[in-house]
C-alpha cells in the first residue's frame, strides 16, 4: 500500500483517476528504486513550483516534509528556483511552504 494517496472523496466523481493515481503513481512510480522518496519529493516540488501548479504543490510540500526534507531545504530549493522558474512562482511556493510549516509547527 502506498504511503500517500489521492483524496478519497475524489473517487465519488472519478474513481478510475483515483485508482490509477494510487496504484500507478504512488504505488509504482514513487516506489521505484532509482530515487529515494526524498529525492522524488524534491523533484516533484521543484516541477510543481516551476509550472505554477499551486493546487498540487501544497500537498507535495507536505509529502516532502514527510519524506525527510526540512523546511530549510525546501526554502533553499524554492529560492534557487526563483532565478530559473520566475519570481512569482517562487513567492507563491514559499507562501505555501510557510503555511504548511506553521501548521506543522516546523
LINNORZI-V333405 format. One record per residue. N is the residue number from 0. PHI is phi in radians with two decimals (999 if undefined). BURIAL is + if it has 9 or more other C-alpha atoms within 8 Angstrom, else -. D_LAST is the distance of its C-alpha to the last C-alpha in Angstrom with 2 decimals. Layout:
# LINNORZI-V333405
n = <N N>
phi = <PHI PHI>
burial = <BURIAL BURIAL>
d_last = <D_LAST D_LAST>
This chain:
# LINNORZI-V333405
n = <0 1 2 3 4 5 6 7 8 9 10 11 12 13 14 15 16 17 18 19 20 21 22 23 24 25 26 27 28 29 30 31 32 33 34 35 36 37 38 39 40 41 42 43 44 45 46 47 48 49 50 51 52 53 54 55 56 57 58 59 60 61 62 63 64 65 66 67 68 69 70 71 72 73 74 75 76 77 78 79 80 81 82 83 84 85 86 87 88 89 90 91 92 93 94 95 96 97 98 99 100 101 102 103 104 105>
phi = <999 -1.13 -1.17 -2.11 -2.67 -1.15 -1.01 -1.06 -1.15 -1.24 -1.12 -1.09 -1.88 -2.45 -1.07 -1.20 -1.08 -1.15 -1.04 -1.15 -1.02 -1.23 -1.40 -1.52 -1.18 -1.37 -1.45 -1.71 -1.07 -1.20 -1.60 -1.14 -1.39 -1.18 -2.38 -1.29 -0.97 -1.04 -1.15 -1.06 -1.13 -1.09 -1.10 -1.10 -1.06 -1.09 -1.16 -1.11 -1.16 -1.09 -1.52 1.01 -1.81 -1.05 -1.13 -1.54 -1.07 -1.01 -1.00 -1.31 -1.14 -1.10 -1.07 -1.05 -1.12 -1.07 -1.55 1.81 -1.32 -1.63 -1.01 -1.10 -1.14 -1.13 -1.07 -1.14 -1.09 -1.15 -1.07 -1.07 -1.13 -0.95 -1.43 -1.95 -1.85 1.91 -1.07 -1.04 -1.08 -1.17 -1.15 -1.13 -1.11 -1.21 -1.11 -1.17 -1.07 -1.04 -1.06 -1.19 -1.08 -1.12 -1.09 -1.52 1.23 -1.52>
burial = <- + - - + - - - - + + - - - + - - + + + + + + + + + + + - + + - - - - - + + - + + + - + + + - + + + - - + + - - + + - + + + + + + - + - + - + - - + + - + + + - + + - - + + - - + + + + + + - + + - - + + - - - - ->
d_last = <27.45 24.66 21.03 20.40 23.03 24.25 23.85 26.78 28.06 29.07 31.60 33.70 34.60 34.05 34.32 35.34 32.47 29.98 32.06 32.20 28.50 27.72 30.61 31.01 27.73 25.21 27.88 29.93 28.41 24.87 26.61 28.88 28.93 29.09 25.36 22.42 19.99 17.42 20.12 21.12 17.69 17.76 21.29 20.64 17.82 20.13 23.11 21.63 20.40 23.80 25.77 23.92 23.22 20.56 21.31 20.43 17.66 15.00 15.90 15.91 12.56 11.32 13.99 13.01 9.59 11.83 14.33 12.55 11.60 8.63 7.16 9.78 12.40 12.16 12.39 15.31 16.95 16.91 18.31 20.92 21.83 22.62 25.84 26.92 25.72 26.03 24.20 23.87 22.31 19.65 18.99 18.73 16.33 14.01 14.26 13.29 10.25 9.22 10.10 8.29 4.83 6.22 7.76 5.36 3.78 0.00>
